Amino acid sequence: MHASSEEVTAWIEKNNSGGDDGFKPHTEGDNRFLQSQEASSSGSGHSTSAEMQKYPFICECFFMTARALNLGLLKAFSDYKHLAQDIARFEDTLSTLKAMQGQTANPQINLEIARLEKEIELYSQEKLCFEAQVLRDGDLIQRALSYYRLMVVWLVRMVGGFRMPLPAECPWEFACMPEHFVEDAMELLIFASRIPKALDGLLLDDFMNFIIMFMASPEYIRNPYLRAKMVEVLNCWMPRRSGSTATASLFEGHQLSLEYLVRNLLKLYVDIEFTGSHTQFYDKFNIRHNIAELLEYLWQVPSHRNMWRQIAKEEEKGVYLNFLNFLINDSIYLLDESLNKILELKELEAEMSNTAEWERRPAQERQERTRLFHSQENIIRIDMKLANEDVSMLAFTSEQITAPFLLPEMVERVASMLNYFLLCNLWLLKQIVQIYVHLSHGDSENIFPTAISRDGRSYQGSAKRAETEAMDAEETLGEIPDEFLDPIQYTLMKDPVILPSSRIIVDRPVIQRHLLSDNTDPFNRSHLTADMLIPAFELKARIEEFVMSQRLKKQGEG
């Protein structure tokens, strides 16, 4: 779950030899575990390593069942899922080829269509066999679910039972358990959730508790994709998706859910930015899509919405600020991608509409360009859906939570994003206007209009008075000494801080905005967090004195 293979080996050797250097039990449960090992080994008090490795029959059955399900039932589920994906991919390609068949007479295309139709038929037969043998065996699935319920209860006992927050230190016994114990349980729940009546009569509370406890706990389950799999389970259980009102109580009347579900979903949304995989940039969009769907549903539940507002207040400069930052980053990227892909799609359409030129091209090139056209269509559809989802979340949350949007390190990013979106597209117009209105209503200090007017890329005069006031203020100051300017943005610093490693002085809002996406000093790439910033009190006093003297000077001239 969390330990490396080397740590697992060392832990096992220490347990078998009776040593505890570096591997002292973290909980009373660990002591009981070691005692049960000694009690179950044959012989007197002088047990050898070989004797200590003997376990009771029930214990062996428990672990053998986990392995048998992993190699059998869960492997069958995996094969079935891949079959379904292959069939869908073949059908998409077949649809493209049939569209091309009507445009040109090419024997090669006809052969490819015949081959794909045969493949789809064979794969469909195999898929039906899986459905008949495995997915419709309700008793087998029910027994497997009961087994995995026992599994999660047993795992939770290792960490002290169903309670939050979790202990600060992960017990070695839990850390060394195989990852597939949890992964298989989650995969089974996902499949069972899609089979009518498969979950009927099953108590899901223990699974729900387990998911809430561990989905945002990298100190216990290291693999972020495994924790993301838990969100997939919750998605399947949403009342509108499951088609059952039975699962609603898991979200709306479950104590651990009411207290920790929104908090942990927000934390996982942030954590998933860096998974360590070479595909992490693209993976995060799928995972965040699942999280966003859950958050949208939970916002409609008053008790969860109240908790969300409380978290936003408590974590205004912590996880909630990071959540907003990544939500905005994703929105901008997805909109940019959509707009760029639309331009590429228009170019492809222009090529294909020029019939004479198109027919002169080789058949293989036309086939590749047609496939690219359909691929771009799908990407645009997905990107626009995700962008709409992200901007909608900004819209409905900003109605009741405005303070984090107006923080110095965030307000200019929000303003420039909204200006850019307003300039570039129409399909998000309603949500964009809602965000403008919500933030204006919550802005008692007139921060937002000023931030809008400072946007040099997309601003077109929607906050003219604030812009004029800001320009007048700058003219009042005259020529500003270089030492008072932030070295990143070349604006007058209001709260200068010293970076501990490079010793360079920057404005606090500017560096905090940088740290939301990258915890490094931008001047030498050393590790940096907000709590490491050193206030430059003496410089701040000099800046304030300079501003005051320049204003008095201007007044005297007037």
Secondary structure, DSSP 8 states (H G I E B T S, - for coil): --S-HHHHHHHHHHHHHT--TT----SHHHHHHHHHHHHHSSSSSS--HHHHT---HHHHHHHHHHHHHHHTHHHHHHHHHHHHHHHHHHHHHHHHHHHHHTT---HHHHHHHHHHHHHHHHHHHHHHHHIIIIIT-HHHHHHHHHHHHHHHHHHHHHTTSS-SS--SS--HHHHTS-THHHHHHHHHHHHHHTSTTTTTT---HHHHHHHHHHTT-TTT---HHHHHHHHHHHHHHSHHHHS-STTHHHHHS-HHHHHHHHHHHHHHHHHTT--SSTTHHHHHHHHHHHHHHHHHHHHTSHHHHHHHHHHHHHTTTTHHHHHHHHHHHHHHHHHHHHHHHHHHHHHHHHHHH-HHHHHHS-HHHHHHHHHHHHHHHHHHHHHHHHHHHHHHHHHHHHTT--GGGGSTTTHHHHHHHHHHHHHH-STTHHHHHHHHHHHHHT-TTSHHHHHHHH-TTT--STTHHHHHHHHHHHHHH-S--GGGB-TTT--B-SSEEE-TTT--EEEHHHHHHHHTT--B-TTT--B--GGG-EE-HHHHHHHHHHHHHHHHHHHHH-
